[in-house]
Amino acid sequence: ETYSSKSQQTAEVLMNHDIDIILGANIDGDTEEALKPFLGDRHKTDPDRISRPDLLIRVGADPHPIWAPVDVKSHGAWTENKSHSLERMNLDMTPVDEPTVVGRFHKEDALQLAHYAVHLMNLGLGFTDARAGIIGKDGEFIHWAHLDQVLLGRGKAAPSAILVYYENFKKAQDLALQSIAKNKDHSIKVDSIARITPGDYGCMRCEFKKVCYKEIESFDNNNGHVTLLANVTPTFQDSHIPNIDSIADLRIATNLPAQAEAAKIRARVWQTGVPELLDKSEPLEIPEFDIEIDIDLENSQAALFESFEEALPGKDQVYLYGYGILDRTQSKDWQGAEFHSIINFEDTVEAEIEVLSTMWKVLNDEVVKAKAAGKSIGIFHYSKHEQGWFRKFARRHAAVPGVPSVPEVDQFMATFFVDLLEYSKLVALPATGYGIKKLAPLAGFSWQVDDPGGAESLLKYREAINEDLTPEERAANQEWLRSYNIDDVKATFAVREYLRNLHFS
């Protein structure tokens, strides 16, 4: 299906009074053109915007249908904020027992919804109060807010999400016009500096990130821009080092606020390449065990909602769990570890239960075996992802025989799990962040698959379960995922060895 045909379909359903919900709308110039016969004198255009909201929900008719955008997120729909409240209703639009909750949309979510809401308003298809909603990871409710009343900041004088969106959009328009002009006349100066921006709508999802990254690295005669440094986001820079853009300048800066001292250490490490403790009173002491197990899982659907901005079947489920076991009483060389994969690509609840139950049993059996042999044992993972999924496993499948309770899971993890990320963060390293993909090159480790990363794994997963492909094609994608996941496990071993071998003056 082409975007053009989807645009025509979107126009037709936007004008249909019998439709209450639209999935995967595509609102662009073709849509606007297709709306002309329906709207006549009421027809409006917005040549500066294209919108592809996850959902559109009909909220009125004046005289044609009026729509509000709703996005589906894999994180919570809101954060606590006493100065704001959100309306809440069931997914079928029926009332709930608690129709109001105290909280506010995340800033990035509010600004994304503001784009859709403004586009609808400009076409005469949305209310001027910019009503918008979010379905969060609970998947039970739609949370609603009026974006002209969502304040992004503290105090009553803080700007609304709509105002911040308009200001940011105007800046982006001006920058685009300057860049177009510079392409024709290179003497024109473009008033911008590329900065690494995290978040759902930051660099990770931008197709031009490689172009910008080169500019960021070459900034100030190849000294680099400060946002190359771990934890130095544009927001951090604006708040604590607003007048410093170069890593070289940050390294020699004086009279910095306390919040920026760690960034200064990172600037020095970036230039020297020599890791340093961020706080010498807190040494790097990674626990050591006779038996060390590293684990890493792959999960499916929720991130696809984020990456493709479209409704997909099924819930977010674990389909693969990789692990490695090293008996350090025999050899401390992690490359001699035994590596295994637990896999089920059936994309069903039963498949997830099989993968997680098997992994849970493996870990418990290894603990029993180690204790029987009088050996200590530790289970390493990177970030809290694995912990969160085992808790979800216990809650989601509590009625299934053999599934542990949440207290059992918490007790086991508190006793045996070690989050390597928390130890990595004690050290300033010559890397742009603390993700395992950032640190593995420091340990001399690389993945066997091409272009390893979460986004690519999501694409591969789609192909791995696609019944329209041949068995051989699905098998190739499944093998890519298995290899990618095992290398994630190996990377944790490699980074731990690297960190253990660091020496600080």
C-alpha positions in Angstrom: 0.0 0.0 0.0 1.4 3.4 -1.0 1.3 6.6 1.1 -0.8 8.1 -1.7 -3.5 5.5 -1.5 -3.4 5.7 2.3 -3.8 9.4 2.1 -7.0 9.0 0.0 -8.4 6.4 2.4 -7.6 8.8 5.4 -9.5 11.6 3.7 -12.5 9.5 3.2 -12.7 8.2 6.8 -12.0 11.6 8.2 -15.3 12.7 6.7 -17.2 9.6 7.7 -19.7 10.3 10.6 -20.1 6.6 11.2 -16.4 6.1 12.2 -15.2 6.8 15.7 -11.6 5.6 15.6 -9.0 5.7 12.8 -5.8 3.6 13.0 -2.7 4.7 11.2 -3.9 7.8 9.5 -1.7 9.5 7.0 -2.3 13.2 6.7 -0.3 14.9 4.1 -0.7 17.1 0.9 -2.5 14.3 -0.9 -4.9 13.9 2.0 -5.6 17.7 2.0 -6.2 17.5 -1.8 -8.6 14.6 -1.3 -10.6 16.5 1.3 -11.6 19.3 -1.1 -14.7 17.6 -2.5 -15.9 17.0 1.1 -15.2 20.4 2.6 -15.9 22.9 -0.2 -15.5 26.4 1.1 -14.4 25.1 4.5 -11.3 23.4 2.9 -8.0 24.5 4.4 -4.4 23.4 3.9 -1.2 23.2 5.9 1.8 22.7 3.5 4.3 22.7 6.4 3.1 19.6 8.2 2.7 15.8 7.7 1.1 13.8 10.5 0.9 10.0 11.1 -0.7 9.6 14.6 -1.2 6.1 16.0 -4.9 6.8 16.5 -7.5 9.5 15.7 -10.6 9.5 17.8 -13.8 11.4 16.8 -14.6 14.0 19.5 -17.2 16.1 17.8 -19.0 17.2 14.5 -19.1 20.8 13.3 -20.7 20.0 10.8 -18.0 17.5 9.7 -16.2 15.1 12.2 -13.7 16.7 14.6 -10.8 14.5 15.7 -8.2 14.3 18.5 -4.9 12.5 18.2 -3.9 9.6 20.5 -0.5 8.0 20.6 0.4 4.5 21.9 3.5 4.4 24.1 5.5 1.6 25.7 6.2 3.8 28.7 3.7 5.3 31.2 1.2 7.7 29.9 2.1 10.4 32.5 4.3 11.5 35.3 3.2 12.8 38.7 2.6 16.5 38.8 0.3 18.1 41.4 -0.4 21.2 39.2 -2.0 19.1 36.4 -4.7 16.6 36.0 -5.6 14.2 33.2 -9.0 12.8 32.2 -9.1 9.0 32.0 -11.5 6.6 30.2 -11.5 3.0 29.1 -10.2 2.1 25.7 -13.8 1.6 24.5 -14.5 5.2 25.5 -16.7 4.2 28.5 -16.3 5.9 31.9 -13.9 4.6 34.6 -14.3 4.5 38.4 -11.5 7.1 38.7 -12.1 9.6 35.8 -9.3 12.0 36.9 -5.7 11.5 37.8 -3.1 13.9 39.0 -0.3 14.1 36.5 1.1 15.5 33.3 2.2 14.1 29.9 6.0 13.7 29.4 7.4 16.7 27.5 8.4 14.8 24.4 5.0 13.1 24.2 3.2 16.4 24.7 5.2 18.1 21.9 4.6 15.1 19.5 0.9 15.3 20.2 1.0 19.1 19.8 2.3 18.6 16.2 -0.7 16.4 15.4 -3.2 18.6 17.2 -2.0 21.8 15.5 -2.1 20.1 12.1 -5.7 19.0 12.7 -6.6 22.6 13.9 -5.1 24.2 10.8 -7.2 21.9 8.6 -10.3 22.7 10.6 -10.5 19.1 11.8 -9.6 19.6 15.5 -10.8 21.7 18.4 -8.7 24.8 19.3 -8.1 23.5 22.8 -5.8 20.8 21.3 -7.4 17.8 23.0 -5.0 14.8 22.8 -4.6 11.5 24.5 -2.1 8.7 25.3 -2.4 5.0 25.8 0.4 4.0 28.1 2.1 0.7 28.8 -0.7 -0.4 31.0 -2.8 -0.7 27.9 -6.0 -0.2 29.9 -6.9 3.5 29.6 -6.8 6.6 27.4 -5.5 9.6 29.3 -6.6 12.9 27.9 -5.4 16.5 28.3 -5.9 19.9 26.6 -2.4 20.7 25.3 -3.1 24.5 25.6 -3.3 23.9 29.4 -0.3 21.5 29.8 2.5 23.7 31.2 6.0 22.6 30.4 7.9 24.1 33.4 7.3 25.3 36.9 4.8 27.9 38.0 1.8 29.4 36.3 4.0 31.5 34.0 5.4 28.4 32.3 4.6 28.1 28.6 2.0 25.6 27.4 2.9 22.6 25.3 1.2 24.3 22.3 3.3 27.5 22.8 6.6 25.5 23.1 5.7 23.5 20.0 5.0 26.7 18.0 8.3 28.2 19.1 10.3 25.1 18.3 8.6 24.7 15.0 9.4 28.3 14.0 13.0 27.7 14.9 13.1 24.6 12.8 11.5 26.4 9.9 14.0 29.2 10.0 16.9 26.8 10.2 15.6 24.8 7.2 15.2 28.0 5.2 18.7 29.1 6.1 20.1 25.7 5.2 18.3 25.8 1.8 19.7 29.3 1.2 23.3 28.2 2.2 23.1 25.3 -0.4 22.8 28.0 -3.1 25.2 30.5 -1.5 27.9 29.0 0.8 28.8 32.5 2.1 25.5 32.5 4.1 26.0 31.7 7.8 23.6 29.1 9.3 23.1 29.9 13.0 23.1 26.4 14.4 25.2 23.8 16.2 24.5 20.1 15.9 24.1 18.5 19.3 23.5 14.9 20.3 19.9 14.8 21.6 18.5 11.8 23.5 14.9 10.6 23.8 12.2 9.1 21.6 12.4 12.0 19.1 16.2 12.6 19.3 19.2 11.4 17.4 18.5 7.7 17.7 15.4 7.9 15.5 16.8 10.4 13.0 17.9 9.3 9.6 20.5 12.1 9.4 22.3 11.2 12.7 25.5 10.0 11.0 25.8 13.3 9.1 25.3 15.3 12.3 27.6 13.1 14.3 30.5 13.9 11.9 29.8 17.6 12.4 29.6 17.2 16.2 33.0 15.3 16.3 34.7 17.8 14.1 33.4 20.8 16.0 36.1 23.3 17.2 38.9 21.8 15.1 38.0 18.2 16.0 37.9 18.9 19.7 34.2 17.9 19.6 31.0 19.3 21.0 30.3 18.8 24.7 27.1 16.7 24.0 29.5 13.9 22.8 30.2 13.4 26.5 28.1 10.9 28.5 25.2 12.5 30.3 25.8 15.9 28.8 22.5 16.4 27.1 21.4 19.7 25.5 19.2 20.2 28.5 22.2 19.7 30.8 24.3 22.1 28.8 21.6 24.8 28.7 21.2 24.5 32.5 24.8 24.2 33.7 27.3 25.1 31.0 25.3 27.4 28.7 28.3 29.2 27.3 30.5 26.2 26.7 30.3 24.2 23.5 33.7 22.8 23.0 35.1 19.8 24.9 38.5 21.5 25.0 36.9 24.6 26.6 35.1 22.5 29.2 38.2 20.7 30.2 40.0 24.0 31.2 36.9 25.8 32.5 36.9 27.3 36.0 34.1 28.3 38.5 31.8 25.6 37.2 28.6 24.7 39.1 28.9 21.5 41.2 26.6 19.7 38.7 29.2 20.3 35.9 32.3 18.9 37.7 31.6 15.3 36.5 31.3 16.7 32.9 34.6 18.4 33.3 36.2 15.0 34.2 34.6 13.4 31.2 36.0 16.2 29.0 39.5 15.4 30.2 39.0 11.7 29.8 37.6 12.3 26.2 40.9 14.0 25.3 43.4 11.8 27.2 41.6 8.5 26.6 42.5 7.5 30.1 39.5 6.5 32.3 39.1 8.1 35.7 36.9 7.6 38.7 34.2 10.2 38.9 34.4 10.1 42.7 37.7 8.8 44.2 35.9 8.1 47.5 33.8 5.5 45.7 36.2 2.9 44.1 35.2 0.5 41.4 34.9 -2.8 43.0 32.9 -5.2 40.8 31.8 -8.3 42.8 33.6 -11.5 41.8 32.1 -15.0 42.0 33.3 -18.6 41.3 30.4 -19.0 38.8 29.4 -16.0 36.8 26.4 -16.0 34.5 25.5 -13.2 32.1 22.0 -12.9 30.7 20.2 -10.8 28.1 16.7 -10.9 26.7 15.0 -9.7 23.5 11.4 -8.5 23.6 9.0 -7.8 20.7 6.1 -5.5 20.2 6.1 -2.4 22.4 9.2 -0.8 20.8 7.7 -1.5 17.4 4.9 0.9 18.3 7.5 3.5 19.0 9.6 2.8 15.9 7.0 2.4 13.3 4.2 4.6 14.7 1.6 2.2 13.6 -0.7 -0.3 15.4 0.6 -3.8 15.4 -0.9 -7.0 16.7 0.0 -8.6 20.0 1.5 -7.4 23.2 5.2 -6.8 24.1 6.6 -10.3 24.7 9.9 -11.9 25.4 10.9 -14.3 22.5 14.6 -14.9 23.2 16.8 -15.2 26.2 20.6 -15.7 25.8 23.0 -16.6 28.6 26.6 -17.5 29.2 28.0 -19.5 32.2 31.7 -19.2 33.2 33.2 -21.3 36.0 36.1 -19.1 37.1 37.5 -21.8 39.3 38.5 -23.5 36.1 39.4 -20.4 34.0 38.9 -16.7 34.2 38.9 -16.3 30.5 35.3 -15.3 29.6 35.7 -16.5 26.0 35.7 -20.1 27.4 32.2 -19.6 28.8 29.3 -21.8 27.6 26.7 -19.8 25.7 23.1 -20.8 25.1 19.9 -19.5 23.7 16.3 -20.1 24.7 14.1 -19.2 21.7 10.4 -19.3 20.7 9.2 -17.2 17.7 5.6 -18.3 17.9 4.6 -14.8 19.1 2.1 -16.0 21.7 1.6 -15.7 25.4 2.5 -19.4 25.7 5.7 -18.8 23.9 6.7 -16.1 26.3 5.9 -18.3 29.3 8.1 -21.0 27.8 11.1 -18.7 27.3 10.9 -17.0 30.7 10.0 -20.2 32.6 13.0 -22.0 31.1 15.3 -19.2 31.8 14.0 -18.9 35.4 14.6 -22.7 35.9 18.1 -22.5 34.4 19.1 -19.8 36.8 17.6 -21.5 39.9 19.2 -24.8 38.9 22.6 -23.2 38.5 22.3 -21.6 41.9 21.5 -25.0 43.5 24.4 -26.6 41.6 26.9 -24.0 42.7 25.8 -24.2 46.3 26.1 -28.0 46.3 29.7 -27.6 45.0 30.5 -24.9 47.6 30.9 -22.2 45.0 29.8 -18.6 45.0 27.6 -17.5 42.1 26.5 -14.1 40.6 24.2 -13.3 37.7 25.2 -10.3 35.7 23.0 -8.1 33.4 23.2 -4.7 31.9 20.6 -2.2 33.1 17.4 -3.0 34.9 15.7 -4.5 31.8 16.0 -8.1 32.9 14.8 -7.3 36.4 11.8 -5.5 35.1 10.9 -8.4 32.8 11.1 -11.1 35.6 8.8 -9.0 37.7 6.4 -8.6 34.8 6.7 -12.4 34.2 5.6 -13.0 37.8 2.7 -10.5 37.7 1.5 -11.3 34.1 1.5 -15.1 34.5 0.8 -15.5 38.2 -2.0 -18.0 37.5 0.3 -20.3 35.5 1.6 -23.3 37.5 5.3 -23.0 38.2 5.6 -19.3 37.7 7.3 -17.7 40.7 5.6 -15.0 42.8 6.8 -11.4 42.8 8.3 -11.7 46.3 10.2 -14.9 45.1 11.5 -13.0 42.1 12.5 -10.0 44.1 14.3 -12.1 46.8 16.2 -14.1 44.2 17.3 -11.0 42.2 18.3 -9.2 45.4 20.5 -12.2 46.3 22.1 -13.1 43.0 21.7 -10.3 40.4 24.3 -7.7 39.6 23.6 -4.7 37.4 26.9 -4.0 35.6 25.6 -0.7 34.3 25.6 0.7 37.9 29.3 -0.1 38.2 30.2 1.4 34.8 28.7 4.7 35.8 31.3 5.1 38.5 33.9 5.7 35.8 34.4 8.5 33.3 35.2 6.7 30.1 36.2 7.9 26.6 32.7 7.0 25.2 29.6 8.9 24.3 27.4 7.0 26.8 27.1 4.0 29.1 25.1 1.7 26.8 26.7 -1.7 26.2 27.1 -0.8 22.5 29.1 2.3 23.5 31.4 0.5 25.9 32.1 -2.8 24.1 34.6 -1.2 21.6 36.7 0.0 24.6 36.9 -3.7 25.5 37.9 -4.6 22.0 34.6 -6.4 21.4 32.5 -6.3 18.2 29.3 -8.0 17.1 29.3 -10.5 14.3 26.1 -9.2 12.7 26.1 -6.1 10.6 24.6 -2.9 12.1 23.8 -4.3 15.6 21.3 -2.3 17.6 17.8 -2.3 19.0 16.2 -0.7 15.9 17.7 -3.3 13.5 16.7 -6.1 15.8 13.1 -4.9 15.7 13.1 -5.0 11.9 14.6 -8.5 12.0 12.0 -9.6 14.5 9.2 -8.5 12.2 10.7 -10.5 9.4 11.4 -13.5 11.7 7.7 -13.9 12.4 6.4 -12.8 8.9 4.3 -15.7 7.5 4.5 -14.1 4.1 8.2 -14.9 3.9 9.6 -18.3 3.1 10.8 -20.6 5.9 14.4 -20.0 4.8 14.0 -16.2 4.9 12.4 -16.4 8.4 15.1 -18.7 9.6 17.8 -16.3 8.4 16.3 -13.5 10.4 15.9 -15.7 13.4 19.6 -16.7 13.2 20.5 -13.0 13.0 18.6 -12.4 16.2 20.2 -15.3 18.0 23.7 -14.2 17.0 23.0 -10.6 17.9 21.6 -11.6 21.3 24.5 -14.0 22.2 26.9 -11.2 21.3 25.1 -8.9 23.7 25.8 -11.5 26.4 29.4 -11.8 25.4 29.7 -8.0 25.4 28.7 -7.9 29.1 31.5 -10.4 29.8 34.0 -8.4 27.8 33.0 -5.0 29.4 33.2 -6.5 32.9 36.7 -7.8 32.2 37.7 -4.4 30.8 36.4 -2.6 33.9 38.1 -5.0 36.3 41.5 -4.4 34.6 41.3 -0.6 34.9 43.8 1.0 37.3 43.4 4.5 38.7 46.0 6.8 40.0 
